[in-house]
Amino acid sequence: MRSQDFTSLGQLTLKWLNEGKSRLLDALLRFLSERGLPDPLVFDHLLQLVLGSIGSSYATGSLSIGDEHYMAHAIRDSLIRYCPASANCTPSLQSPIALVGCARGVSHELGAIMVRHLLTVSGWRVVYLGPDVPTEEYSLQQLKHGASLVCISLVQPISLSEVKAIKMLLDQMYNPSCPYALAFGGSSINNEDVLEHIRQTPSRIENMRCFSSLEPFDAWSRSILAS
């Protein structure tokens, strides 16, 4: 089942949200999980489709800001209700720690919530910082908790200059005695200038990756856990 197969489900989900029937999304997520569809695939090809449609409709004026906020928070609530119920494992106190949050000024945390869920299911202990986190806190909290992985959500309209500042500060504060892998993810990763800067600029952080979807991120984070 690939992205094109989710079109009708996405349209149905949008209809439910528009009618205030967001609890039906809870049932749909459980149904797809029970049918064996991996969460990364569902998140990438259903929820991202729905969120993209909501964003486009808001941009063209088809949705009011109230509608957009309601739908986004309804999806957030569905995810929060779904994720604990679908996680069949509880990371132990010996499990590696991952730090997850959004860049400074980024208030849309749906991607970060999905990442938190995927990491928890795969066996990471997650320290979740949430939206709008100052860059220096990622370095400070990474050292405090001894995190092996740091994940930062970059959502448009974050600028290239902001991304450069984030990467520069993390590089300056990096402590090689407590190394970690770094993942940037989100819609801003589709910006070629942002992507090229993150990939090409030298850094003291050796394992640094960019992801615009969750399926490859899930595979990468699991490989780190297994190494």
C-alpha positions as CSV (number, residue, x, y, z in Angstrom):
1,M,0.0,0.0,0.0
2,R,1.6,3.2,-1.1
3,S,0.8,7.0,-1.2
4,Q,-1.8,6.8,-4.0
5,D,-3.8,4.2,-2.0
6,F,-4.3,6.7,0.8
7,T,-6.1,9.4,-1.3
8,S,-9.6,8.3,-0.5
9,L,-8.8,7.7,3.1
10,G,-7.3,11.2,3.3
11,Q,-10.4,12.7,1.7
12,L,-12.6,10.8,4.2
13,T,-10.4,12.0,7.1
14,L,-10.7,15.6,6.0
15,K,-14.5,15.2,5.8
16,W,-14.6,13.8,9.3
17,L,-12.4,16.7,10.6
18,N,-14.6,19.3,8.8
19,E,-17.7,17.8,10.4
20,G,-16.1,17.7,13.9
21,K,-15.9,13.9,13.9
22,S,-12.2,13.6,14.8
23,R,-12.8,10.5,17.0
24,L,-13.3,8.6,13.8
25,L,-9.6,9.2,13.0
26,D,-8.7,7.4,16.2
27,A,-10.6,4.4,15.0
28,L,-9.0,4.6,11.5
29,L,-5.5,4.6,13.0
30,R,-6.3,1.6,15.1
31,F,-7.8,-0.2,12.2
32,L,-4.8,0.4,9.9
33,S,-2.5,-0.8,12.7
34,E,-4.5,-3.9,13.3
35,R,-4.3,-4.7,9.6
36,G,-0.5,-4.6,9.8
37,L,0.3,-1.3,8.2
38,P,3.5,0.1,9.6
39,D,3.1,3.4,11.5
40,P,5.8,5.2,9.4
41,L,3.9,4.4,6.2
42,V,0.6,5.6,7.6
43,F,2.1,8.8,9.0
44,D,3.9,9.6,5.8
45,H,1.1,8.8,3.3
46,L,-2.1,9.5,5.3
47,L,-1.4,12.1,7.9
48,Q,1.0,14.1,5.8
49,L,-1.5,14.1,3.0
50,V,-4.2,15.4,5.3
51,L,-1.9,18.0,6.9
52,G,-0.8,19.1,3.4
53,S,-4.4,19.5,2.3
54,I,-5.2,21.5,5.4
55,G,-2.2,23.8,4.9
56,S,-3.1,24.4,1.2
57,S,-6.7,25.1,2.0
58,Y,-5.7,27.6,4.7
59,A,-3.2,29.3,2.3
60,T,-5.9,29.7,-0.4
61,G,-8.5,31.0,2.1
62,S,-10.7,27.9,1.9
63,L,-10.2,27.4,5.7
64,S,-10.2,30.0,8.4
65,I,-7.4,30.1,10.9
66,G,-9.9,28.7,13.5
67,D,-10.6,25.8,11.2
68,E,-6.9,25.2,10.6
69,H,-6.1,25.3,14.3
70,Y,-9.0,23.0,15.2
71,M,-8.1,20.4,12.6
72,A,-4.4,20.4,13.5
73,H,-5.1,20.0,17.2
74,A,-7.7,17.3,16.5
75,I,-5.0,15.3,14.7
76,R,-2.6,16.0,17.5
77,D,-5.1,14.7,20.1
78,S,-5.8,11.6,18.0
79,L,-2.1,10.9,17.8
80,I,-1.6,11.3,21.5
81,R,-4.5,8.9,22.2
82,Y,-3.3,6.4,19.6
83,C,0.4,6.3,20.3
84,P,0.5,4.8,23.8
85,A,-2.1,2.2,23.0
86,S,-0.2,1.0,19.9
87,A,3.2,0.8,21.6
88,N,3.8,-2.8,22.6
89,C,7.1,-2.2,24.3
90,T,8.3,-0.1,27.2
91,P,11.9,1.0,26.9
92,S,14.0,0.0,29.9
93,L,16.1,2.4,32.0
94,Q,19.1,1.0,30.1
95,S,17.7,1.9,26.7
96,P,19.5,4.6,24.7
97,I,18.0,8.1,25.1
98,A,16.7,10.3,22.2
99,L,16.0,14.0,22.5
100,V,13.0,15.2,20.4
101,G,11.6,18.7,19.8
102,C,11.0,21.6,17.4
103,A,13.3,24.4,16.5
104,R,12.9,27.8,18.1
105,G,9.8,29.5,16.7
106,V,8.3,26.3,15.4
107,S,4.9,25.7,17.1
108,H,3.7,22.9,14.8
109,E,4.7,19.8,16.7
110,L,2.8,17.0,14.9
111,G,5.9,15.7,13.1
112,A,7.8,15.7,16.4
113,I,5.0,13.8,18.1
114,M,5.1,11.1,15.4
115,V,8.9,10.9,15.8
116,R,8.5,10.5,19.5
117,H,6.1,7.6,19.0
118,L,8.3,5.8,16.4
119,L,11.4,6.0,18.6
120,T,9.5,4.8,21.7
121,V,8.1,1.8,19.7
122,S,11.5,0.9,18.4
123,G,13.0,0.9,21.9
124,W,14.4,4.4,22.6
125,R,13.8,6.3,25.8
126,V,12.5,9.6,24.6
127,V,13.0,13.0,26.3
128,Y,10.4,15.2,24.6
129,L,11.0,18.9,24.6
130,G,8.0,19.9,22.5
131,P,7.5,23.1,20.3
132,D,9.6,26.3,20.2
133,V,12.8,25.1,21.8
134,P,15.9,27.4,21.9
135,T,18.8,25.8,20.1
136,E,21.2,25.8,23.0
137,E,18.7,23.7,25.1
138,Y,19.3,20.8,22.7
139,S,23.0,20.8,23.6
140,L,22.4,21.3,27.3
141,Q,19.7,18.7,27.5
142,Q,21.7,16.2,25.4
143,L,24.6,16.5,27.9
144,K,22.2,16.4,30.9
145,H,20.5,13.2,29.8
146,G,23.4,11.6,27.8
147,A,21.2,11.3,24.7
148,S,22.6,9.3,21.8
149,L,20.2,10.9,19.3
150,V,18.9,14.4,18.9
151,C,15.9,15.1,16.5
152,I,14.9,18.6,15.6
153,S,11.8,19.5,13.6
154,L,12.1,22.3,11.1
155,V,8.8,23.5,9.7
156,Q,8.4,26.2,7.1
157,P,8.6,29.1,6.9
158,I,12.0,28.7,8.8
159,S,14.7,30.5,6.8
160,L,18.1,29.3,5.6
161,S,19.8,31.8,7.9
162,E,17.9,30.3,10.9
163,V,19.0,26.8,9.9
164,K,22.6,28.0,9.6
165,A,22.4,29.6,13.1
166,I,21.0,26.3,14.6
167,K,23.7,24.2,13.0
168,M,26.5,26.6,13.9
169,L,25.5,26.7,17.6
170,L,25.0,23.0,17.9
171,D,28.5,22.5,16.4
172,Q,30.1,25.0,18.8
173,M,28.5,23.4,21.8
174,Y,29.1,19.8,20.7
175,N,31.1,17.8,23.3
176,P,33.0,14.9,21.7
177,S,33.2,13.1,25.0
178,C,29.4,12.7,24.8
179,P,28.7,12.1,21.1
180,Y,25.3,11.9,19.5
181,A,23.7,11.5,16.1
182,L,21.6,14.5,14.8
183,A,18.5,14.4,12.7
184,F,16.7,17.3,11.1
185,G,13.3,16.6,9.8
186,G,10.2,18.4,8.5
187,S,8.8,20.3,5.6
188,S,11.7,22.7,5.5
189,I,13.9,19.8,4.5
190,N,12.3,20.1,1.0
191,N,13.9,23.5,0.6
192,E,17.0,22.7,-1.5
193,D,19.1,25.5,0.0
194,V,18.4,24.2,3.5
195,L,19.1,20.7,2.5
196,E,22.3,21.5,0.7
197,H,23.6,23.6,3.7
198,I,22.9,20.8,6.2
199,R,24.5,18.1,4.0
200,Q,27.5,20.0,2.7
201,T,28.7,22.2,5.6
202,P,31.4,20.5,7.7
203,S,30.5,19.7,11.3
204,R,32.0,18.2,14.4
205,I,28.8,16.1,14.6
206,E,29.7,13.2,12.4
207,N,26.4,11.4,12.1
208,M,24.0,14.1,10.8
209,R,21.0,13.3,8.5
210,C,18.0,15.1,7.0
211,F,14.6,13.6,6.5
212,S,11.5,14.8,4.8
213,S,9.6,11.6,5.5
214,L,9.4,9.1,8.4
215,E,9.9,5.8,6.7
216,P,13.7,6.4,6.1
217,F,14.0,8.1,9.5
218,D,12.6,5.0,11.2
219,A,15.0,2.7,9.4
220,W,18.0,5.0,10.3
221,S,17.1,5.4,13.9
222,R,16.6,1.6,14.3
223,S,20.1,1.0,12.7
224,I,21.6,3.3,15.4
225,L,19.9,1.4,18.1
226,A,21.2,-1.9,16.7
227,S,24.8,-0.7,16.4
